Amino acid sequence: MSEHTASLPNDPAALKAMIASLQAENGKILATLRAHDLLVQALRMRIAKLKKQKFGSSSEKIEREIEQLELALEDLKVALAEADDTSPDEDEAPDAEDQTDTSPAEPKQRRRPKVSPGTPRERRELDPGHDCPDCGGQLRIVGEDVSELLDMIAAQLKVIEIVRIKKSCRRCEKIVQEPAPSRPIPRSMAGPSLLAFILVSKFDDHLPLYRLHEIFARMGADIP
């Protein structure tokens, strides 16, 4: 028998208190390790961004490294927050007698998606017809069952041709034509909706430009 085993008390209550103290200390150590991992990932991402500033924004390898570090940093933040939320306080720890409740747990209900009131809606009616399929009698409406299906309309690129028709006056031979509409960027094909999509994807969704280039390529456009 080792010296550490011999020094343990024989009282079960004292042993439980010692185990609870060790578990609390272990939890603090794990939280400290998570915080250190968070700091390491943040410093690595900072170094990658400094490399990008040094070598220029054309390095695709550095862009991918920054993206992976951002994802790892976000995962660590989520794990640390979940650990803080789920760790019970020492004063609120349940006794062993309270854990013997064998009542079946209620099934957790699935949370339904929440849609804003301004979301466009489309009504599709499935009408069985005017005549009964069994006897051929005339059908009348007695009610309806309504269910909802949340769907998404995929984004697509569209080329808008701006045609400025020229007309000449038969009397004075003057050429009449509407002026060209203004563009967000002079001499550029990019429309306002396309520029808004790029800005939101880049600065709000944090998509790098090379990935946006790949997305547009799948849509059939090569946008430099």
C-alpha positions, 0 to 999 in steps of 0.5 A: 500500500502506497503512502498516498493511499494510507493517508486517505481518511476512512470516513465516506463523508470526508472522502466525498468532500475530498473528491468534490474538491479535486473535481472543482480544482480539475474544472478550474485547470480545464478552464485555464487550459481552454483560455490558454488555447483561446489565446494561442489561436488568437495570437496565431491568427494575428501572426497570419494577418501580419504575414498577409500585410507583409506579403500582400493580399495575393497569397491564397495560402495565407488567406486559407490559413487565416480562415482556418484559424478564425474557425478554430478560434470561434469553435474554442469560444463556443466550447468555452462558453458552453463549459461556463454555462453547464458547469454547476456551482459548488453550492448548487451541486445536488446530493446523492439522494436527489440523483436517485430519481428514476422518472422518465425525462420528457422528450425535448420538442424540436424548435420551429424556424422563426420567420420574419413577418416581411418574408414573401409568402406563396400560396399553393392550393391542392384542389381535389377538383369539382366532382367526387372521384367515387360517385361523381357528385359535386364537391363543396368546400368544408375547410382546409388544412394549411402547412408551411414549407420554408424554401430558398430561392438560389441567387443567380446572375443576370445581364441587364442590357441597357439599350439607348434607342436613337431617333432623328427628327424628320423636321430638323434632323436632330438626333434624340437619345436618352442619357446613359444611366449612372453606374456605381463604378464608372465604366464597370459592369458591376450593378448595385445589387452585385456590389451589395452582395460582394460587400455583405459576403466579404465584410459581414459573412467574412468570405475571402475574395477567392471564394467569391470568385469560385461562387461566381464561376459556378454561376457561369461568370468570371469576375476578376 
